[in-house]
Amino acid sequence: LPAAVLLKDTKLMDVKLGQLGSWLAMRDFTPGGILGAIRRGQERYYNKYINVRKGSLGGLSMVLAGYVILSYMWSYSHI
Amino acid sequence: VLHTTRPLHTTQQSLAPVPPLPEKGGEVRHGLIPEEFFQFLYPKTGVTGPYMLGTGLLLYLLSKEIYVVNHETAAAACILTVIVYAIKKFGPNVAAFADKLNEEKMASALAMKNDTIQTLQTAIEEEKKEQWRAEGRSYLFDAKRNNIAMLLEANYRERLLTVYNEVKKRLDYQVALQNLKRQKEQDHMIQWVEKNVVQSITPQQQKESIAKCILDLKALSKSAHAAV
C-alpha cells in the first residue's frame, strides 16, 4: 500500500494532506540535516536559473525581491 | 566510516564527460514570478487566474495596511520605474555583449581542443610511418651482411696475395743463390785455369811463341797483299 506507508524520501508534492504531520516529523532536523536542506535548495535554484548558457535577469531579480519582502516583514513592527 | 551500501565506481568514470549546460534557465514572467506558478494555476483558473490573484492580494495588503504607504513608497516607485526603463532599453545590448564574451571563451577552448586532437592525429600518423619503416629492417640487415661478407673476402684475398708474394720471394732467393754459386764457381775455375796456364808458360816458350806469331803475321800479310 504505497499511499498509506510513508518512505523516507517521498517528495512534498507526493505527500497526501493527512500525512503531512507524520511526514514533517520524519524530516531531518539536526544541524547537519538543516544545512544539507539549505544546500540542496540552493543547488536546485542555481541549476535552474543561474548555471545556464543564456541566463536571464529573473534569476537574480527573484533573489532580490525575496530579500526586499523578507526585510519588509522583519521591519514591519517599526513602521 | 564507509557506508557499505554505497556503490563504489560500479560504472565507468561517472564525472566525465561533463554534461553540457542547459541552453536557457527556467522561465520567469515579469522578472519576478516563475512560470511554474502560472502553469500550476492554469487548469483551475485559466490564463487570468494568477493576475486576479495578484490584484486581489495587492488590494488586500493595501486595505488592511499590511503594506503601509509612506515616503518610501514614492521613492521605491521612482527607482523601480527607472530600473525597468533601463532594463528594457539596454537589456538586449548587455545580453549580446555577454554572449560574445562567452562565445570567445568557448571558441578559444574549442580551438585548443582541436589543436590537441590534430597534434595527436599527426603523432599517430608519424608512429604508423615509423612502424612501416621498422618493417624494412630485414633489408638493412641483408645489406650489412653483404658488406661484411665483402670485407672478409677482400681481406682473405689480400692475405692470399701476401702469402704468394712471400713464398715467391723466398723461392727467388734460393734460385738466385744457386745461380750466384754456379757463376762464382765458373769464374773461379776460369781464373784458376788462366792463372795456371799463364804460370806454365815459361819465358822461353813465350819468346818462341811470339817469334812464331810474327812469322805467321808476315805470311798472312803477304797473302793479303796478294789478294788485294
Contacts between the chains, C-beta under 8 A, distances in Angstrom:
chain1	res1	chain2	res2	distance
A	48	B	25	6.1
A	48	B	26	4.5
A	49	B	25	4.5
A	49	B	26	5.5
A	49	B	28	7.5
A	50	B	25	7.1
A	51	B	21	6.1
A	52	B	21	5.7
A	52	B	22	5.1
A	52	B	23	6.9
A	52	B	24	6.0
A	52	B	25	4.2
A	53	B	21	5.2
A	53	B	22	7.0
A	53	B	23	5.2
A	53	B	24	7.3
A	53	B	102	7.4
A	54	B	23	6.4
A	54	B	24	5.5
A	54	B	25	7.7
A	54	B	95	7.5
A	54	B	99	6.9
A	55	B	25	5.5
A	56	B	24	7.5
A	56	B	25	6.0
A	56	B	28	6.3
A	57	B	28	8.0
A	57	B	31	5.6
A	57	B	87	6.6
A	57	B	91	7.2
A	58	B	25	7.6
A	58	B	26	7.8
A	58	B	27	7.9
A	58	B	28	2.7
A	58	B	31	5.0
A	58	B	32	7.2
A	58	B	34	7.5
A	59	B	25	5.9
A	59	B	28	7.3
A	61	B	28	7.8
A	61	B	31	4.8
A	61	B	32	6.3
A	62	B	28	6.6
A	62	B	31	7.9
A	62	B	32	6.3
A	62	B	34	7.3
A	65	B	32	5.4
A	72	B	67	7.8
A	76	B	66	7.9
A	79	B	68	5.0
A	79	B	70	7.3
